[in-house]
Amino acid sequence: MLAGLPLAVWMDVSNLSQAALKRQAQDMSSLITSIRSYYATNVVGRVLAAHAAGENTGTAVSHNYAHIPGAIPIPATLSLELGDVIKQQQANVTYRFVSDLPFKKRPSHDLDAFETASLAALRADPKRSLTEVSRSGFTNTFRLVTPVIMGQTCVACHNTHPESPKTDWKVGDVRGIQEVIIKQPFASNVFAFKYLLFYFLCVAGLGITLIAIQQHQAALIQGFNHELESANEFLASISLKISRYLSPQIYKSIFSGQKDVVIQTERKRLTIFFSDIKDFTATTERLQPEALTGMLNEYLTEMSAIALKHGGTLDKFIGDAVLVFFGDPETKGAAEDAKACLQMAIDMQWHLGELKAKWRRDGTEEPFVVRMGINTGYCNVGNFGSNDRMDYTIIGAEANLAARLQSIAEGGKIVISYETYALVKDIVDASPLPPITMKGIQREIIPYAVNGLLHSDDRTIRVLSEHFSGLDLHLDIGQLDPEERPRVRAALEEAMSAIEEKRQT
């Protein structure tokens, strides 16, 4: 917009210059016409009238008056010589008095295309005037053409003059044209606006300065953006690495600002899951370290995925043990949390059966057998540790009870506390075990061994999981195809026969 402002001013100055030239040409043309008319009427007319009356024969009127003593010029000659005087005084102004019908023995006038066209147009309409504006470089040229109209004195002179090319002139006829040509250098008009030009220079300098500052700031911002992008990429990689050490729920709550990284705990009712591999020490002696590491990492990876699928918060891995709790940082209620935890444990046992079949195909004779314990109760949950190193975990006797329940479970079985059983009894078939006592808990603990999940309609066992050394059984009646039930029954009967034969021998 600032760059276009000088152009707008340039165009306005050009229009003003053309308007000024037009007024100047019109004023000059009108002035010369008035002078010629006055001279023709009050000087030449009176002299010719005196000649006609015989009163004065000493004053001659001629175009060649300079060679006749006492003679005066005719109006046309006066106009021509007046134009020469004007041109001498004003170098940029030209006055022409021309006609296509000059007197005999006088040089003819050279008319250009504009003058020829103007003469024809004025003879058709003497009341108008014609203009032409042209520009050459920085110079404007304005041309104004007006008609030379025959008056009474002019008609009398031309019709009787022996050198006149025409003797039937009438008053009002167009004898020729008079033209005022004014040239004016356009740059002189522009530089007349010195204060405005100075203002433009100041604005241009300010604009250039602002653009330079803006470009400098843009370069700085671009550099900052590159640094921020690099920092963001670095932080993203760091946060991705940190996320591997935290439960996704805890990671999300910390990085979203829901939880502060400060030593702070709160007491909540949680459902705690604890699992452990039975006879893990003996298993490590049978397996090569590389095979054991691969199997353990695969096992922990699959168990973690199942825990996250059911909404559990993965607390930690304690060697081969897994600690998961439900109810923090998000909870659906104590009953729903307990049911989700039980469903997770059943899915883990079922998926572990698939892993064991895979490991046997890979050459492992006795894969992992996992025991699981579940308890519901109040624990302290939050950040424990120091200002330099802290861990988001749970502490309390109820968490220790979950580990104890796992320890009394048979291989491949799930044992839950009465508190958990009371919350999930509508979906589970469980058998009570002998009561146990535990240090730090005054009440007597009644464990329940999970036999399977119940069908919601007929209260029959829907899911049955049994995992022993040499046996991996996971039976989900709800998902069993009716057409495949006879085959399943035959397989179970064959297995029972084999067991019975082995028992008798």
N, C-alpha and C positions, 0 to 999 in steps of 0.2 A: 504493500500500500504506500509506503514511504517512497519507494522507487518510482511509482506511477505519478506521484504528486508533481514533480518537475515537468513531466510530459503534459499534464493537465494545464499547468501554468503556461507552458510553451504554446499550447493550442489557443488558450485565451489571449495571450499576447499577440499571436498571429491574427486572430480575429479583430482585436483592437486596432492593430496596425492597418489592416485592410479597411476597416471602417473609417479610420482617420484619413487614409489616403483618398477614400471616396469623397468624404466631405471636403477635403482640400481641393480636389479636382473639380467638384461641382461648384465650389465658391469661385475658383479661378475662372472656370468657363462662364459662369454667370456674370462675373465682373467684366471680362473681355467683351462679352456680348453687349452688356450695358454701355460700355465705352464706345464700341463700334456703332451701336444704335444712336447714341447721343451725337456722335461725330457725324454720322450720316444725315441725321435730321437737322441739327442745329448749326452745322458748319457747311458740309458739302451741299446740303439741300438749299440753304439760304444763298450760297454762291451761285448755284445753278439757276435758282429762281431769279436772281438778279440778272444773270446773263440772258435768261429768256425774256425779261422785261426790257432789256437794253440799257439797264442802269449802270451796270458795272461789267466792263470787259477786260479789266486789268488782271484779275485773279483767275488763273487757270486751275482746273481739277484734272489731274492725270496720274496714271500709275508711274509715269516717268517724271515725276515732279522735281526730282533732284537736278534735272538738266534744263528745267524751265524756270527762269527767274520769276519769283513771286508766286509760283504754283504751289498747290497743296495736294496731298495724296488722296486717292480715292479710298473709301472705307476698307476695301479688300487689302490694299497695299498697307494701310495703317495696321490692320490685323496681323499681316505677315511680319512687318517690322516690329510690332509690339511683342510678337512671339520671340523674335531674335533677342530683343532686350531682356525678356523674362529668362530665356535660356542662359544669357550671359550672367545674370544675377543669381539664378538658381540652377546649378549644374545638374540637379536631379529632376528638373522639370523641363518638359518639351511641349511646345505649342505648335500645332499644325493647322493651317487653314488651306484646305485642298478641295479640288473639284475635278470631275471628269470632263468638264466643258470649259477649258481655259480660253482666254482671248487669243486671237491669232497673233503670231509673232512672239508669243510668250511660251516659255518652256512648259511642257506638260508635267503633271504631277504623277509621281509613282504611288499607287495605292496598293497596299497589301490586301490579303484575303479578308481580314477583319474590316478594314476600311471600305472595301468594295461592297461587302455584305451589309455593312451598316448604312451606306449611302442608299442602297436599294430599299432597305427596310424603312428608312426615314422618309423616303419619297412616298412610300405607301402609307405611313403614319407619322406625320411631322411632329406630333405632340409627345413623342417618346424620346428617351435617350438610352444609349447602349453602353455597356461596360464590359470590360474583360480584365480578369485578374490572373496573373501568372507568377511563378516563382522559379528563380534560377539560383541554385545554391542557397545562400542566405539573403537574397535580395528579392523583395516583392515588387512587382510592376503592375500599376493600375492604369487602365486606359479608359477615358470617358469621351464618348462621341456625342455631339449635339448637332442639330441641323442648322445650316445657314439659310434663313428664310428671306425671300425677296420682299423688300418693302416698296413703297410708292416711289421713292427717290431712286432706288436700285433698278426698278422696272423701267423707269423713264430713261435712265442712263444706258442700260444694257440694250434696250430695244432700238436706240438711236445711234449707238456707238458703231463705227464702221468696222471694228475688229471683233465685234461680238459674234460668237458662233451660233447664236440663237437670238431671234428678234421678236419672239412671241411670248416673252415672259409675262407672268401674271403675278399680282400681289399674293403672297402665301406660298409660291413655288419654292422648292428646295434647290438652291443654287449649288450647294456643296456641303461640306461638313467642317466643323472645327473640332479638334481633338486635343485633349490635355493628357499627357503621359507623365506620370510621376513614378520615379524609382526610389525605393528606400531600402537600405540594408537592414535586414531583419535583426541581425545581431545587435545593432545599436539600440533597438527597442528593448531587447532582452537585458542588455547590460545597464539599461536605465534603472532596472529594479535591483539596485545594488544591495539594499537592505534585505530584500527577499532572497537574493542569491546568497548573501552571508548567512541568512537563517537556514537555507537549504544545506549549505556546507556544514553548519553546526549540527543539523539533524543527521546528515549523512555520517559525520564523524561519530556522533552518538550511536547511530545504528550499527556502524562497523564495530564500535567498541562493545556494544551489547552482544552482537553476533560472536565476536571473539571470546567474550566472557562465557556465552552460552556454549560454544564449542569446547572451551576449556572445561566447563562444568560437565558437559556431556562426556568428555573423555575421562574425567575423574569418576563420574557415575558408572561409566562402562568398566573402568578398572575395578571399582568397588563391586560391581555385579560379577565380574570374573572371579574376584576373590571370594565373594559370597557363594558363587556356584561351587568353587573348589571346596570352600568350607562346608557347604551343604552336602556335597558328595562325600567328604571325609566323615562328617557327622552321621550321614546315612549309613556308611559302611560300619562306623563304630557302633551305631545303635543296632544295626543288624547283628553284629557280633555279640553285643550285650544281650540282645533278645534271646540268644541261645542259652544264656545262664539264668533266665527268668521265665516264670510261667507267663504265657501270653496275656492272661487277665491282669497280672501284676504289671507287666511291661506296658500294657495299654493304659492302665489307670495312672501310672507314673508319668508317661510321656504326654497324656492328655491333661495333666494337671489335677486330676481328681485326688491323687494322693501325693503328699509331700515326702521327700526323702529325708525324714527325721526319725529319731528314735521315739516311736509312739506305738502303743498297742491299745487294743480294746477287747472286751470280752464278748464273745458271740457263741451261739449255739451252732455247732458244726457237725457234719457227718464225716468221720475220718476213715480212710481206707489205707490199709497197710498190707503189702504183699512181700513175700520172700521166697527164694528158691530153696526147696528142700535139699538137704545134703549137698549144698553148693561146694563146700570144701572138698568133699570126696569126688565131686564131678570135675573139679579143676585138676585133680590128680590123674583122671582118665583121659583128659583132652590136652591136645597141644595148645600152647598159649595163643597162637594165631587163630586157631579154630574157636577157642573159647572166647576170645575177644570179639570175633565176628558174630558169633551166636548171641553173646550178651548184648552187643550194640543193636543187633537186629531186634532182639526181644524188647529192650528198653524203648527203641524207636516205635515199635508197633503198639506197645502199651501206652506210651505217651499220646499217640494219635487217638487211641480209643478214649483216653481220659479227656482230651480236649473235645472230642466229638460229643461227649455227654455233659460238658460244661464243668468238669472238675478243674480245680486249681492244683497244678502239679507242683508240689512243694519241693521235693528233692529226691535224688537217688542216693541211697546209703549202701554203697557197694552194689549188691544185686537186689536190694530191697527198693520198693517204690512207695512213696508217701504222697497221697492225694487227699484233698479235703474239699467238701462242698459247703456253700453258705457264705463264702467271702471270696472276692470282693462283691460278688453278686449272689443273690439268693432268690429262690422261688417259694420259700417257705420250708419249714423243717421236714414235713412229710414228703414234698416233691424232691427236696435235696436228697433225702434218704433213698427214695425210689430210684432216682437217677444214679446214685452211687451203686446200688445193687444191680441195676441194669448194666452198668459199666463192668462190674466184676464178672457177671455172667458172660458178657461179650468178650472179656479178656480170656476167660477160660476156653470159650469156643475158638477164638482166634489162636490161642496157644496150641490147641489140638492141630490146627492147620500147620503151624510152624513146626511142631514136633514131627508131623508126617514129612515135611520138607527136609528137616534135618536128618531123619532116618534115611531118606533117599540119598542124601549127601554123604552118608557113611557114619553118622553118629548113632551108636546103638542105644544109649540111654539118654535122651534129651532131658531138658529141665522139667521138673515137677514143681509147681508153684502152689503155695498155701496163701490164703487171703483172710484178712480179718477186717470187720467193719464195726464201728461204734459211733454213737451219737451222744453228744454232751457239750458242755460249755468249756471253751478253751480261750486262752489269751492268744490273739492273732495280731500281727503287725511287724514292725521293724525291730529286731533285736541285734545288739552288737555295740560297736563304738562309733564315734563320729567319723572314723576313717574306714571302717569295714562293718557292714551290717547285712543282715539276712532277713528276708520277709518269710516268716514261718509261724508255726503254732507251738505253744508250750502248755502243758497241763497233764493231769493224770488221765484224762479221757483219751488223749493221744497215745499215752503209754498203754492204755487198755486195748486200743486197736492192735498194737504190736503184740500184746500178750494173747489176744484172741487168735491172731495169725499163728502164733507159736503152738497152740494146742490143736489147730486144724490138721486133719489128715492131708496127705499129699493130693493135690488137685481139688480140694474142698474149700468151701467158704464158710466161715463162722462169724455170726453177728451177735451183738449184745441184745439184751431184752429191750433196751431203749430204742434200738434200731428196729427190732422185730415188731414192736408196738406201732411203729410208723408205716411198716411195709407189709403187715400180716395179710392184707387183702389181696396181695399179688404174689405171695411167696408160700411155698410149702417147706417148713423147717421143723426139725426135731430138737427138743431140748436136750442139753448135755448136763452132766453133773456140775453143780455150782462150783465156782472157784473164788478165791480171795486174792486180793492184790494190795500190795503196799501202797499207801496213800489214798486208798478208797475203802471206807469203812463198811459199805454195804456189801452184801453177798452178790456175786455176779453170776447170772444164769446165762450161759452161752446157748446159741441155737445153731445147729448145723443145717445149712441150706441144702434141701433136696432138689429143688427146682422152682420154676415160676408157675403160678396157677393160671388156668384159662379163665378169663373174666366171666364166662357164661356158666359153665358146668362145674367150676371149681376143681377141675382135674389138673394134674400136673402138665403144664404145657412145655416147659423146658427142663431137661434133666441133664446134668453134667457130672461125669465121673472121670477122674484122671488119676491113674495109678501107674506104677512102673509096669509096663506091659499092657496097659489098658488106657485108651483115650476114647471116651464116649460123650457125645454131645447130641442130645435128642430134643428137637424142637417140633413137637407134635403139631403145633399150629401152622408151621410152614411145610409139613410133610404132605406130598402129593398123595391123594387117596389111591391112585393106581400103583404107587410104589410101596404102599404099606405091606402088602403080602411079601415082597422081597425083603423089606426090613425085618419083618417078623421071622422069616426063614433064616436070615443072617443071624439074628439074635438067638434063635433056637439052636442053630449050628454051633454058635459060640458056647451056649450053655452045655451042649452035649460034650464039646471038647473039654470044658472045665470039669464036668462030671467024670469023664474018662480019666483025666489027669489026677483027680482026687482019689479015684478007686485004685489007681496004680501006685 
